[in-house]
Amino acid sequence: MREGGCPKRHEAMNDVMLAVIIAIAAIAAVLLLLGISGNSASYLLNPPPSIGVMAALAISLMLGLLHGATPDEHTWPITFSYAVGSYSGFGGAKAGLAFSTGFTLQRALLSTLGFLGLAAVYKAYNLDGPVYVVVGVVMVVAGAYILNKGRYLHFAIDSILGGALHHTAEAERIRLHEASLRSVPVKMAVVHGLIAGFGFGPYATIITFMLAPRMPSLIFAPLPGLFFGIGTMLMQIIFGIAFASLARARKLSEKDISYIGRQTGGRTLYYGGMLFAAVGALVIAFPAIENVAVSTGNPIPNLNVVGLSTILVLVVVGIIGFGNLVYALARAGRARKKNS
């Protein structure tokens, strides 16, 4: 009896479709409630000084949903990497939850600092470059952990990095699932979330400098960041399920799916991390490069311009992530046909 038949493929496609439907419904609900245009957009992105606590928390939650649903360089690349590496709907949800937990904790801390007036460092200094570098280094470490355990691992540019010994005839003949890959360290996603939370963009500006100072006391100060993080968490769990299910939408064995998921997640972390660190160094050296962007006319942050952060998301998730996934799935399909 063949491994991995149509029922598994249909189950995977159902996971993807369900996640997409939920994501669209969540975004539609936010847009319907807020009517993102004109005065409504201004109310969301520039809350009035007289806003109450409940309204501030509602806006924080809605901003979090939008933040998680739009292509953000601090969330999508990391969630994609860990979710695909988990290669199951449950694993993807777990990856999204883990990352968002760390992110939510940091955002709660940030809104507390905003309430106390201690977040002015973000106005005085551009921390995006250093955050990119640190996030990139952690991505490389996590990717190396996943990829470097096996003796037979090899990459297209591995010989340049000193891994020529992996490019042997024995390595080329190894079957997919026989190559040794470590499990994706989902706990590292929590650390990633904590670090990525220090990235500061339009959403963080609203939460930290507009909503947090309007809380009635220090006890309430973490709530805007907490609700923002929860909104982001919900969307990241949904996208985590969708990303993780991509590797299952083919007639492959569980072992091959496991290998492909881990390989794709590992490579996305490893090479995507290198790109993050390089971009971070570039931003540190030339801060003005972040201001080079093309306006889209959309008022929603992350959709309003196409700039460096947008390109970073597209390259890491689109080219490195999906590129590796498509290649691995095609290679596995050819190998399956040869062995059948």
C-alpha positions as CSV (number, residue, x, y, z in Angstrom):
1,M,0.0,0.0,0.0
2,R,1.4,3.4,-1.0
3,E,2.4,5.9,1.7
4,G,0.7,9.2,1.7
5,G,-2.4,9.0,-0.5
6,C,-5.2,11.3,-1.6
7,P,-6.8,11.5,1.9
8,K,-3.7,13.1,3.3
9,R,-3.5,15.5,0.4
10,H,-7.1,16.5,0.8
11,E,-6.6,16.9,4.5
12,A,-3.6,19.2,3.9
13,M,-5.5,21.2,1.3
14,N,-8.4,21.5,3.8
15,D,-6.0,22.9,6.4
16,V,-4.7,25.5,4.0
17,M,-8.2,26.5,2.8
18,L,-9.5,26.7,6.4
19,A,-6.6,28.9,7.4
20,V,-7.0,31.1,4.4
21,I,-10.7,31.5,5.0
22,I,-10.3,32.3,8.6
23,A,-7.6,34.8,7.8
24,I,-9.7,36.5,5.1
25,A,-12.7,36.5,7.5
26,A,-10.6,38.1,10.3
27,I,-9.3,40.8,8.1
28,A,-12.7,41.4,6.6
29,A,-14.2,41.7,10.1
30,V,-11.6,44.3,11.0
31,L,-12.1,46.3,7.8
32,L,-15.9,46.1,8.2
33,L,-15.8,47.3,11.8
34,L,-13.4,50.1,11.1
35,G,-14.2,50.9,7.5
36,I,-10.6,51.5,6.7
37,S,-10.9,54.8,4.7
38,G,-11.1,58.5,5.4
39,N,-12.0,59.4,9.0
40,S,-12.2,55.8,10.2
41,A,-8.6,55.1,9.1
42,S,-7.6,58.3,10.9
43,Y,-9.3,57.2,14.1
44,L,-7.5,53.9,14.0
45,L,-4.0,55.2,13.1
46,N,-4.3,58.5,15.0
47,P,-6.5,57.8,18.1
48,P,-8.0,61.0,19.6
49,P,-6.7,62.1,23.0
50,S,-10.1,61.6,24.6
51,I,-10.2,57.9,23.9
52,G,-11.2,55.6,26.8
53,V,-9.5,52.5,28.1
54,M,-11.8,50.0,26.5
55,A,-11.7,51.8,23.1
56,A,-7.9,51.9,23.3
57,L,-7.7,48.2,24.0
58,A,-10.1,47.4,21.2
59,I,-7.9,49.5,18.8
60,S,-4.8,47.7,20.1
61,L,-6.4,44.3,19.3
62,M,-7.5,45.4,15.8
63,L,-4.0,46.9,15.1
64,G,-2.6,43.6,16.2
65,L,-4.8,41.7,13.7
66,L,-3.8,44.0,10.9
67,H,-0.1,43.7,11.9
68,G,-0.3,39.9,11.9
69,A,-2.2,39.8,8.6
70,T,0.0,42.2,6.6
71,P,3.5,41.3,5.3
72,D,5.8,42.4,8.2
73,E,9.5,41.6,8.2
74,H,9.5,41.0,11.9
75,T,6.8,38.3,11.8
76,W,6.2,36.5,8.5
77,P,9.8,35.2,7.7
78,I,10.2,33.8,11.2
79,T,6.7,32.3,11.4
80,F,7.1,30.7,8.0
81,S,10.4,29.1,8.8
82,Y,9.3,27.5,12.1
83,A,5.9,26.6,10.8
84,V,7.1,24.9,7.6
85,G,9.7,23.1,9.6
86,S,7.0,21.7,11.9
87,Y,5.2,20.3,8.7
88,S,1.7,19.9,10.3
89,G,-1.2,22.1,11.0
90,F,-0.8,21.6,14.8
91,G,2.9,22.2,14.5
92,G,2.4,25.4,12.5
93,A,-0.1,26.7,15.1
94,K,2.4,25.9,17.8
95,A,5.1,27.7,16.0
96,G,2.9,30.8,15.5
97,L,1.9,30.7,19.2
98,A,5.5,30.3,20.4
99,F,6.8,33.2,18.3
100,S,3.8,35.4,19.2
101,T,4.2,34.7,22.9
102,G,7.6,36.2,23.0
103,F,6.5,39.0,20.8
104,T,3.5,39.7,23.0
105,L,5.6,39.8,26.2
106,Q,7.9,42.3,24.6
107,R,5.1,44.5,23.3
108,A,3.5,44.5,26.8
109,L,6.9,45.6,28.2
110,L,7.2,48.3,25.5
111,S,3.8,49.8,26.2
112,T,4.7,49.9,29.9
113,L,7.9,51.8,29.0
114,G,5.7,54.1,26.8
115,F,3.4,54.8,29.8
116,L,6.4,55.6,32.0
117,G,8.0,57.8,29.3
118,L,11.0,55.6,29.0
119,A,10.6,54.6,25.4
120,A,12.0,57.9,24.0
121,V,15.1,56.0,23.0
122,Y,13.2,54.9,19.9
123,K,12.7,58.5,19.0
124,A,16.3,59.4,19.5
125,Y,17.9,56.4,17.8
126,N,17.0,54.1,14.9
127,L,17.3,50.6,16.3
128,D,16.0,48.8,13.2
129,G,19.5,48.0,12.0
130,P,20.8,46.4,15.2
131,V,17.5,44.5,15.6
132,Y,17.8,43.1,12.1
133,V,21.4,42.0,12.8
134,V,20.4,40.3,16.1
135,V,17.4,38.6,14.6
136,G,19.5,37.5,11.6
137,V,22.2,36.0,13.9
138,V,19.5,34.1,15.9
139,M,18.0,32.8,12.6
140,V,21.3,31.6,11.4
141,V,22.0,29.8,14.7
142,A,18.6,28.1,14.6
143,G,19.0,27.2,11.0
144,A,22.4,25.7,11.6
145,Y,21.0,23.7,14.5
146,I,18.5,22.1,12.2
147,L,20.7,21.6,9.1
148,N,24.2,20.7,10.4
149,K,23.5,17.5,12.3
150,G,23.5,15.2,9.3
151,R,26.6,14.1,7.5
152,Y,25.0,14.2,4.1
153,L,23.6,17.7,4.1
154,H,24.6,19.9,1.2
155,F,23.6,23.2,-0.3
156,A,24.1,25.0,-3.6
157,I,26.6,27.4,-2.0
158,D,27.8,25.1,0.7
159,S,31.2,24.6,-0.8
160,I,31.8,28.4,-0.6
161,L,31.0,28.1,3.1
162,G,33.4,25.3,3.7
163,G,31.1,22.4,3.3
164,A,32.6,20.8,0.2
165,L,32.9,17.4,2.0
166,H,29.1,17.2,2.0
167,H,29.0,17.2,-1.8
168,T,30.0,13.5,-2.3
169,A,28.6,10.8,-4.4
170,E,27.3,9.2,-1.2
171,A,25.5,12.4,-0.3
172,E,23.9,12.6,-3.8
173,R,22.5,9.0,-3.5
174,I,21.0,9.4,0.0
175,R,17.3,9.1,0.1
176,L,15.4,12.2,1.3
177,H,14.2,10.9,4.7
178,E,17.5,9.1,5.5
179,A,19.4,12.4,5.8
180,S,19.6,13.4,9.5
181,L,17.9,16.7,10.3
182,R,17.2,17.9,13.8
183,S,13.7,18.8,14.9
184,V,12.8,22.5,14.5
185,P,13.5,24.2,17.9
186,V,10.1,25.8,18.4
187,K,11.2,27.1,21.7
188,M,13.7,29.3,19.8
189,A,10.6,31.0,18.2
190,V,9.8,32.5,21.6
191,V,13.3,34.0,21.8
192,H,12.9,35.2,18.2
193,G,9.6,36.8,19.2
194,L,11.2,38.6,22.1
195,I,14.0,40.0,19.9
196,A,11.8,40.9,16.9
197,G,9.5,42.8,19.2
198,F,12.2,45.4,19.6
199,G,11.7,46.3,15.9
200,F,9.9,49.6,15.8
201,G,7.4,50.6,13.1
202,P,4.2,52.5,12.7
203,Y,2.1,50.0,14.7
204,A,4.6,50.1,17.6
205,T,4.5,53.9,17.5
206,I,0.7,54.0,17.9
207,I,0.8,51.5,20.8
208,T,3.7,53.0,22.6
209,F,3.3,56.8,22.2
210,M,-0.5,57.2,21.6
211,L,-2.3,54.4,23.4
212,A,-0.1,53.4,26.4
213,P,0.2,57.0,27.8
214,R,-3.6,57.1,28.0
215,M,-3.9,54.2,30.4
216,P,-5.1,55.3,33.9
217,S,-2.3,53.7,35.9
218,L,0.8,51.6,35.7
219,I,-1.2,48.4,36.3
220,F,-3.0,49.0,33.0
221,A,0.1,50.1,31.1
222,P,1.0,46.7,29.7
223,L,-2.5,46.1,28.3
224,P,-2.2,47.9,24.9
225,G,0.9,45.9,24.1
226,L,-0.7,42.8,25.4
227,F,-3.9,43.2,23.3
228,F,-1.8,44.1,20.3
229,G,0.3,41.0,20.8
230,I,-2.8,38.8,21.1
231,G,-4.2,40.2,17.8
232,T,-0.8,39.5,16.1
233,M,-0.8,36.0,17.8
234,L,-4.2,35.1,16.3
235,M,-3.1,35.9,12.8
236,Q,0.3,34.3,13.2
237,I,-1.3,31.0,14.4
238,I,-3.6,31.1,11.3
239,F,-0.7,31.7,8.9
240,G,1.4,29.2,10.8
241,I,-1.2,26.5,10.0
242,A,-1.3,27.5,6.3
243,F,2.4,27.6,6.0
244,A,2.9,24.3,7.7
245,S,0.3,22.6,5.5
246,L,2.0,23.6,2.3
247,A,4.5,20.7,2.5
248,R,1.6,18.2,3.0
249,A,-0.3,19.1,-0.1
250,R,1.5,16.4,-2.1
251,K,1.3,12.5,-2.2
252,L,4.4,12.0,-0.1
253,S,5.3,9.8,2.8
254,E,5.4,11.2,6.3
255,K,9.1,10.7,6.4
256,D,9.6,12.7,3.2
257,I,7.2,15.4,4.4
258,S,9.1,15.7,7.7
259,Y,12.4,16.0,5.9
260,I,11.2,18.6,3.4
261,G,9.6,20.7,6.1
262,R,12.7,20.7,8.3
263,Q,15.0,21.3,5.3
264,T,12.9,24.2,4.1
265,G,12.5,25.7,7.5
266,G,16.2,25.3,8.3
267,R,17.4,26.8,5.0
268,T,15.0,29.7,5.3
269,L,16.3,30.4,8.8
270,Y,19.9,29.9,7.8
271,Y,20.1,31.9,4.5
272,G,17.3,34.3,5.5
273,G,19.2,35.1,8.7
274,M,22.3,35.9,6.7
275,L,20.2,38.3,4.6
276,F,18.7,39.9,7.7
277,A,22.1,40.5,9.2
278,A,23.4,41.9,6.0
279,V,20.5,44.3,5.6
280,G,20.9,45.3,9.3
281,A,24.5,46.2,8.7
282,L,23.5,48.2,5.7
283,V,20.8,50.1,7.7
284,I,23.4,50.8,10.4
285,A,25.8,52.2,7.9
286,F,23.2,54.0,5.8
287,P,20.1,54.7,7.9
288,A,18.5,56.8,5.1
289,I,18.1,53.7,3.0
290,E,15.0,52.8,5.0
291,N,13.3,56.0,3.8
292,V,13.6,54.9,0.1
293,A,10.1,53.6,-0.7
294,V,7.3,53.7,-3.2
295,S,3.9,54.8,-1.9
296,T,0.9,52.5,-2.7
297,G,-1.8,54.9,-1.6
298,N,-3.1,52.5,1.0
299,P,-3.2,54.0,4.5
300,I,-2.6,50.6,6.3
301,P,1.0,50.2,7.6
302,N,3.0,47.5,5.9
303,L,0.7,48.0,2.8
304,N,1.2,51.7,2.4
305,V,4.7,51.6,0.8
306,V,7.0,49.2,-0.9
307,G,10.4,49.6,0.6
308,L,13.3,47.8,2.2
309,S,11.1,45.8,4.7
310,T,8.8,44.7,1.9
311,I,11.6,43.5,-0.2
312,L,13.1,41.6,2.8
313,V,9.8,39.8,3.4
314,L,9.5,38.9,-0.3
315,V,13.0,37.6,-0.6
316,V,13.1,35.6,2.6
317,V,9.6,34.1,2.4
318,G,9.0,34.2,-1.3
319,I,12.4,33.4,-2.9
320,I,14.3,31.6,-0.2
321,G,11.4,29.9,1.6
322,F,8.9,29.1,-1.1
323,G,11.8,28.6,-3.6
324,N,13.3,25.9,-1.4
325,L,9.9,24.3,-0.7
326,V,8.9,24.1,-4.4
327,Y,12.4,22.7,-5.3
328,A,12.3,20.1,-2.6
329,L,8.7,19.0,-3.4
330,A,9.6,18.7,-7.1
331,R,12.7,16.7,-6.3
332,A,10.7,14.4,-4.0
333,G,8.1,13.9,-6.6
334,R,10.7,12.9,-9.2
335,A,12.3,10.5,-6.7
336,R,8.9,9.0,-5.9
337,K,8.2,8.3,-9.6
338,K,11.6,6.7,-10.1
339,N,11.0,4.4,-7.1
340,S,7.4,3.5,-8.0
